[in-house]
Amino acid sequence: MVKDRYLHAMVRADLQEKMVFLGGPRQVGKTTFARFLGEQDYKTYAYLNWDNRQDRKDILEGKFPAGVGLVVFDELHKYKKWKNHIKGEFDTHKDRFHFLVTGSARLDMYRKGGDSLMGRYHYYRLHPFSSAEVCGARATPTVFQDLTFSEPDQPTNRAFVDLLEFGGFPEPFLKKDQQTLRRFHNERIDRLIKEDIRDIEQVRDLSALQVLVEILPSKVGSLLSLNALRGDLDVAHATVKTWMDILERFYYHFRIYPYASGAIKSLRKEPKMYLWDWSQVADTGPRLENMVASHLLKMVHFLHDAEGHKAELYFLRDIEGREVDFLITVNRKPWFAVEVKSGKEEISRPLAYFIDKLKIPFVYQLVRKTGVDYRKKNIRIMSVDKFLSGLV
């Protein structure tokens, strides 16, 4: 079991000064992460889960076991007044305890509402396993520098194949069994809707929301039209928009948007949508694209949460229909672009076009075949498994 996750050292250091909020999808490993950190870095720690009746009582009464160094609050966001509560506990006990708050919904939504916790915490998003993490790579990409890749070997390719088939969530990835994967999909979606979302959000028609969840895997990688979804579900546009926002807050999917620049006439409307669990995508091509998108998002979030860079993930598309799958920027400046072509090695024309228009320093065209790595017209054509080894 991979317990020493990629965020361990950063979270441990930040806990010395502030609270740490750790968000991420249900069953991505947040509880295992918190318990492992408590066992490794503290003599004793307390784990309090809001869903447990006795723990909930202790949380509300502010009762923590004597002598503990770390207090872990799990699913505390389900308490309506959790922000004021944790602020009060931190201000009162920050000299005695370190506080780690974990949850399966976004914990940074305070910015849109009342009492601010600014200055009291650092926020991290825990992602599923990636190729680099599975293979034990600990290198951090340097912004505006070329990525550094591992030489292809059997473990790297094996990790890639397993991740593509079983996804990066710990349980199905470690079991590597199709029956486990199917049950994981069913149980995760059921609990997401009937427990997590139901407990916090006001959704009247949970069955229709579940239909939306079943539809979304087929929309991966294409422009996402809320009007088309509205028609599929026979509900109002505002309802679909609300449901999509809710599912995004609960880490079911994420959306990336077209990059806007004066150098190109870009389309600024529809985003593209991907799932946090790419193993739900049936077709291999979109699943591979989703897997790459998820790895890139993990790196962007790491650079933002741990390093403080204003890194963002976009795609490129202009009014004439030229499109490139992904663009990574830092401070809105292009760093590198990625096109996933699966089986094709001939240069992507849109990729070549956008290189000149946007002055993109580094460009990668990825193919499914292993053992490929060469340059052609300022574009590095390489195997997906090798490319992913250079990310977080």
C-alpha positions in Angstrom: 0.0 0.0 0.0 1.4 3.4 -1.0 0.9 5.5 2.2 3.8 8.0 1.9 2.0 10.2 -0.6 3.5 13.0 -2.7 2.2 15.8 -0.4 3.6 14.3 2.9 6.6 16.5 3.3 4.8 19.8 2.4 1.9 19.1 4.7 4.1 18.1 7.6 6.1 21.4 7.3 3.0 23.6 7.0 1.4 22.1 10.0 4.1 23.6 12.2 2.7 27.1 11.6 -0.9 26.9 10.3 -3.9 24.5 9.9 -3.8 22.4 6.7 -7.0 21.7 4.8 -6.8 18.6 2.6 -9.5 18.2 0.0 -10.0 15.6 -2.7 -12.5 13.0 -4.0 -14.2 10.4 -1.9 -11.9 7.4 -1.5 -8.8 9.0 -2.9 -6.8 8.3 0.3 -7.2 11.3 2.5 -7.9 9.3 5.7 -5.0 7.0 5.0 -2.8 10.0 4.4 -3.9 11.7 7.6 -3.4 8.6 9.7 0.0 7.8 8.2 1.2 11.3 8.9 -0.1 11.1 12.4 1.7 7.8 13.0 5.0 8.9 11.3 5.4 12.4 12.5 3.7 12.7 15.9 3.9 10.6 19.0 0.2 10.6 19.4 -2.7 12.0 17.3 -6.5 12.2 17.5 -8.7 11.3 14.5 -12.3 12.7 14.7 -14.8 11.9 12.0 -17.9 14.1 11.8 -19.9 11.1 10.6 -19.2 9.3 13.9 -21.7 10.1 16.6 -19.2 10.2 19.5 -16.6 12.0 17.5 -19.2 14.6 16.5 -20.0 15.1 20.2 -16.4 15.6 21.1 -15.9 18.0 18.2 -18.7 20.2 19.3 -17.6 20.2 22.9 -13.9 20.8 22.0 -12.7 17.6 23.7 -9.4 16.4 22.5 -7.4 13.5 24.1 -4.6 14.7 26.4 -1.1 14.7 25.1 -1.8 14.5 21.4 0.2 16.6 18.9 -2.1 16.4 15.9 -5.9 16.6 15.7 -7.4 15.4 12.4 -11.0 16.5 11.6 -12.5 14.4 8.9 -15.7 15.5 6.9 -16.0 18.5 9.2 -17.5 20.5 6.3 -20.8 18.7 6.8 -21.3 20.8 9.9 -23.0 24.0 8.7 -20.9 26.2 11.1 -17.6 24.4 10.6 -15.6 27.4 9.5 -16.4 29.5 12.6 -15.9 26.4 14.8 -12.5 25.4 13.5 -11.4 29.1 13.6 -12.2 29.2 17.2 -10.5 26.0 18.0 -7.4 27.0 16.2 -7.2 30.4 17.8 -7.6 28.8 21.2 -5.4 25.8 20.9 -2.8 26.6 18.2 0.0 26.5 20.7 -0.9 23.0 21.9 -2.2 21.2 18.8 -1.7 21.0 15.1 -4.9 20.8 13.0 -5.4 18.8 9.8 -8.9 19.1 8.2 -9.9 16.7 5.5 -13.0 16.5 3.3 -14.5 15.1 0.2 -15.8 18.5 -1.0 -13.9 21.7 -1.7 -12.8 23.3 1.6 -11.8 26.6 0.1 -15.3 27.8 -0.8 -15.2 30.2 2.2 -14.0 32.9 -0.3 -17.6 33.2 -1.5 -19.1 33.6 1.9 -18.9 35.3 5.3 -16.2 34.7 7.9 -12.7 34.4 6.4 -10.1 32.0 7.5 -7.4 33.8 5.5 -4.0 33.5 7.1 -4.8 30.6 9.3 -4.4 27.6 6.9 -2.9 26.2 3.8 -5.0 24.3 1.3 -4.0 21.2 -0.6 -5.9 19.0 -3.1 -5.0 15.3 -2.9 -5.1 13.6 -6.3 -5.3 9.9 -7.3 -2.0 8.0 -8.0 -0.1 9.2 -11.0 2.6 7.4 -13.0 5.5 9.3 -11.3 4.1 8.7 -7.8 3.6 5.0 -8.4 7.1 4.7 -9.7 8.6 6.6 -6.7 9.6 9.7 -8.6 10.0 12.8 -6.3 11.3 15.4 -8.8 9.3 18.7 -9.0 9.1 20.3 -12.5 10.7 23.7 -12.8 8.5 26.3 -14.3 9.4 27.5 -17.8 12.0 24.7 -18.1 11.8 21.6 -20.1 10.4 18.6 -18.3 12.7 15.9 -17.1 11.7 12.3 -17.9 12.7 8.9 -16.7 14.1 6.5 -19.2 11.5 4.0 -20.2 11.6 0.7 -18.4 9.3 -2.2 -17.5 8.0 -0.7 -14.2 7.2 2.7 -15.9 5.2 1.0 -18.7 3.5 -1.4 -16.2 2.4 1.5 -14.1 1.0 3.3 -17.1 -0.9 0.2 -18.3 -2.4 -0.4 -14.9 -3.3 3.2 -14.3 -5.0 3.4 -17.7 -7.1 0.3 -17.0 -7.9 0.7 -13.3 -7.5 4.4 -12.7 -5.5 6.1 -9.9 -7.9 5.6 -6.9 -6.1 3.4 -4.4 -8.5 0.5 -3.9 -9.1 -0.5 -7.6 -5.5 0.3 -8.6 -3.9 -1.8 -5.9 -6.4 -4.7 -6.4 -6.0 -4.7 -10.2 -9.3 -6.6 -10.5 -12.2 -5.8 -12.8 -14.8 -7.0 -10.4 -13.3 -4.7 -7.7 -13.3 -1.8 -10.2 -17.0 -2.3 -11.1 -18.0 -2.4 -7.5 -15.9 0.6 -6.7 -17.6 2.7 -9.5 -21.1 1.7 -8.3 -20.4 2.3 -4.6 -18.5 5.6 -5.0 -21.2 7.1 -7.2 -24.0 5.9 -4.9 -22.3 7.3 -1.8 -21.4 10.5 -3.5 -25.0 11.3 -4.4 -26.9 9.7 -1.6 -24.6 10.6 1.3 -22.1 13.4 0.5 -24.2 15.6 -1.8 -27.5 14.9 0.0 -26.0 15.9 3.4 -24.9 19.3 2.2 -26.6 20.4 -0.9 -30.3 21.1 -1.5 -31.0 18.8 -4.5 -34.7 17.9 -4.9 -34.3 15.3 -7.6 -31.4 13.0 -6.7 -32.4 10.4 -9.3 -32.1 12.9 -12.1 -28.7 14.0 -10.7 -27.6 10.3 -10.8 -28.7 10.2 -14.5 -26.4 13.2 -15.2 -23.5 11.4 -13.5 -24.1 8.4 -15.7 -24.2 10.6 -18.8 -21.0 12.6 -18.2 -18.4 9.8 -19.0 -19.5 9.9 -22.6 -18.9 13.6 -22.8 -15.2 13.4 -21.8 -12.8 15.4 -24.1 -15.5 17.1 -26.1 -16.9 20.6 -25.8 -19.4 20.6 -23.0 -22.8 22.1 -23.8 -25.1 22.7 -20.9 -28.0 23.1 -23.4 -27.4 19.6 -24.7 -27.4 18.2 -21.2 -30.6 20.2 -20.4 -32.2 18.5 -23.3 -31.0 15.0 -22.3 -32.4 15.5 -18.7 -35.4 17.6 -19.6 -34.7 20.1 -16.8 -34.0 23.9 -16.8 -30.7 25.3 -17.9 -30.1 26.8 -14.4 -30.7 23.4 -12.9 -28.1 21.7 -15.0 -25.6 24.5 -14.3 -26.2 24.1 -10.5 -25.8 20.3 -10.7 -22.6 20.6 -12.7 -21.2 23.1 -10.1 -22.1 20.7 -7.3 -20.5 17.7 -8.9 -17.3 19.8 -9.5 -17.3 20.9 -5.9 -17.4 17.3 -4.8 -14.5 16.3 -7.2 -16.5 14.2 -9.6 -15.4 16.1 -12.6 -13.3 19.1 -13.6 -13.6 21.5 -16.4 -10.8 23.3 -18.4 -11.4 26.4 -20.5 -10.0 27.7 -23.8 -7.0 30.0 -23.4 -7.7 33.6 -24.3 -5.0 35.7 -26.0 -4.8 38.7 -28.3 -2.6 36.6 -30.6 -5.4 34.2 -31.5 -9.1 34.5 -32.1 -10.2 32.0 -29.5 -13.6 30.6 -28.5 -14.4 31.6 -25.0 -17.6 29.7 -24.3 -17.8 26.0 -23.8 -15.2 24.2 -21.6 -14.1 20.6 -21.9 -14.9 18.2 -19.1 -12.9 15.4 -17.6 -13.5 13.0 -14.7 -11.3 12.6 -11.6 -11.7 8.8 -12.1 -10.7 8.3 -15.7 -11.4 4.5 -15.4 -15.1 5.3 -15.8 -14.5 6.3 -19.4 -15.4 3.4 -21.6 -13.6 4.3 -24.9 -9.8 4.0 -24.8 -9.1 7.2 -26.7 -11.0 9.6 -24.5 -9.9 7.6 -21.4 -6.2 8.2 -22.4 -6.9 11.9 -22.9 -8.6 12.1 -19.6 -5.7 10.3 -17.9 -3.3 12.8 -19.3 -5.6 15.7 -18.3 -5.7 14.4 -14.7 -1.9 14.1 -14.5 -1.5 17.6 -15.8 -4.1 18.9 -13.3 -2.3 17.2 -10.5 0.9 18.9 -11.5 -0.9 22.3 -11.8 -2.5 21.9 -8.4 0.8 20.9 -6.8 2.6 23.9 -8.3 -0.2 26.2 -7.0 -0.8 24.6 -3.5 2.8 23.6 -2.6 5.0 26.0 -4.6 2.7 29.1 -4.8 2.9 29.4 -8.6 -0.2 30.7 -10.5 -0.2 27.7 -12.7 -3.3 26.8 -14.8 -4.5 24.2 -17.2 -6.3 25.2 -20.5 -6.9 23.9 -24.0 -6.5 25.8 -27.2 -9.2 26.4 -29.8 -9.8 29.2 -32.3 -12.8 30.3 -34.3 -11.6 28.3 -37.3 -11.7 25.1 -35.3 -8.0 24.5 -34.8 -7.6 22.8 -31.4 -4.8 21.5 -29.1 -5.7 19.3 -26.1 -3.8 21.1 -23.3 -1.8 24.2 -22.5 -0.1 24.8 -19.2 0.5 28.4 -18.2 2.2 30.2 -15.3 1.1 33.8 -14.6 -0.9 33.5 -17.8 2.2 32.9 -19.9 2.4 29.7 -22.0 4.8 27.1 -20.6 4.1 24.0 -22.6 1.4 22.4 -24.8 0.4 18.8 -25.1 -1.5 17.0 -27.9 -2.6 13.4 -27.3 -2.7 11.6 -30.7 -2.8 8.0 -29.5 -1.6 6.1 -32.6 -0.5 8.9 -34.9 3.1 10.3 -35.1 2.6 12.8 -38.0 2.8 16.4 -36.7 -0.5 17.9 -35.6 -1.1 21.0 -37.8 -3.0 22.9 -35.1 0.0 22.2 -32.7 2.4 23.7 -35.2 0.2 26.7 -35.8 -0.2 27.6 -32.1 3.5 27.2 -31.4 4.2 30.2 -33.7 1.2 32.2 -32.7 1.7 31.9 -28.9 5.5 31.4 -28.7 5.0 28.3 -26.7 8.5 27.3 -25.3 7.9 23.5 -25.1 5.5 21.3 -27.1 4.8 17.6 -26.8 2.8 15.3 -29.0 2.0 12.0 -27.3 1.5 8.6 -28.8 0.3 5.4 -27.2 3.2 3.3 -28.5 6.0 2.8 -26.0 9.7 3.6 -26.8 9.0 6.7 -28.9 11.0 9.9 -28.3 12.3 12.3 -31.0 12.0 15.9 -32.1 10.5 17.2 -35.3 9.9 20.9 -36.1 10.3 22.0 -32.5 7.8 19.4 -31.4 8.9 16.5 -29.2 7.0 13.3 -30.2 7.1 10.8 -27.4 5.3 7.9 -25.7 2.7 8.8 -23.2 4.2 6.6 -20.5 7.5 8.4 -20.7 5.9 11.8 -20.7 3.8 11.1 -17.6 7.0 10.1 -15.8 8.1 13.8 -15.9 5.0 15.1 -14.0 4.2 15.0 -10.3 
